[in-house]
Amino acid sequence: MLTKIIIEGRTSVEVPVPDEASNFPPSSVAVFYNPAMRMNRDVAVAAIACFSKNAPDYTYLDALSASGIRGLRIAKEVGRNTTMSDWEDTSFELIKKNIELNDLANCTAIKRNANVVMLDDSFDIIDLDPFGSPAPFLDAACRSTKRLLCITATDTAPLCGAHKKAGIRNYAAVPLKTEYYPEMGVRILMGAVARTLAKHDKSMTPLLSYASAHYVRLFAAVKKGINEADECLKNMGFISHCFGCGARKWKYGLAVHMEEKCPVCGHTTSLAGPLWLGRLHDSDFCGELHSEIEKRGFKEALKLIATCRDELEIPMHYDYHKLCKSLGITAMPTDELILALRDKGFRASRTHFSGISFKTDAGVEEIKGVVRELASKEKGM
């Protein structure tokens, strides 16, 4: 295996050289390393630094380490006691080399199955970043983690409804492929995590949850307690979506009744869930995280975190361009629509899910009315 030494953040890492002829070069080598996930790791470094700033003795597990890049950065750049686990011989040997390369005394490498590691011991912070779905590791992670659970899921097709049956199998929830599919994926994953934690009498408080490129990411503070677990499950519910007019409703609960016909257009509605209907982020934590990211020079992540900090805590965003297309209207700048909605007395904000998405407490017909009004004003100018 050919390798090279790269520097990410303040950490030197020996990584495999991928086959350039491969359709997805990172997967063509014996040890997986994806340079495109650098921002994901930057955010993890800053988030764990913020979360554990008053607890330097917190333990951190990088449960599926591969080259060890994530765990190495937490150990070196945050200074936490880190355990890195991988089942593959090649990965395990590379992790040990990388620990020596960075002269890290606070790092331990383990060659074991990730689930076994988590079932045998507990850790303050657990980070799951598998190649694909985290579903096979969720139960062990929820049982083992004491304070913070960090999860990356790259199986966006099952989460977002494109591969519906796989979504049902992996997450015990029905996803729908809608225009707000990235948020659907985030909330399906969060719902699965909340229900799995509850089995172990634990609750979660989302600190940051986002969708970016080909993955979904979650940082959730974890607390032990039966009452807390019961309260957490009150954030679970279902989404009713109309593919006729784009209207959507949500209802909290794990056993709900929702209208089969859309109250706006009469079209038969479709149901998604159970999924998380609570907040995606903690705005105070995101504000602190933004400052930490700026301090560390992780410029690529600044806009993402700022937008997460400022977006409304309302389930499911709207795609502005899709709305305009359904009305045969040319879209104005998204900020103009947001201001127009606020002028009408509604709450509205941008979202991190896309540059043309927004959140509002206005109904779909009210939004369409504002869009038509904007278009009329533009024509009259």
Buried (B, 14 or more C-beta within 10 A) or exposed (E): EEBEEBEBBEBBBBBBEBBEEEEEBBEBBEBBBBEEBBBBBBBBBBBBBBBBEEEEEBBBBBBBBBBBBBBBBBBBBBEBBBBBBBBBEBBBBBBBBBBEBBEBEBBBBBBEBBBEBBBEEBBBBBBBBBEEBBBEBBBBBBBBBBBBBBBBBBBBBBBBBBBBEBBBEBBBBBBBBBBBBBBBBBBBBBBBBBBBBBEBBBBBBBBBBBBBEEBBBBBBBBBEEEEBBEEBBEBBBBBBBBBBBBBBBBBEBEEBEBEEEBEBBEEEBBBBBBBBBBBBBBEEBBBBBBEBBBEBEBEEBEEBBBBBBBBBEBBBBBBBBBBBEEEEBEBBEBEBBBEBBEEBEBBBBBBBBBEBBBBBEBBBEBBBEBBEEBBEEEEEE
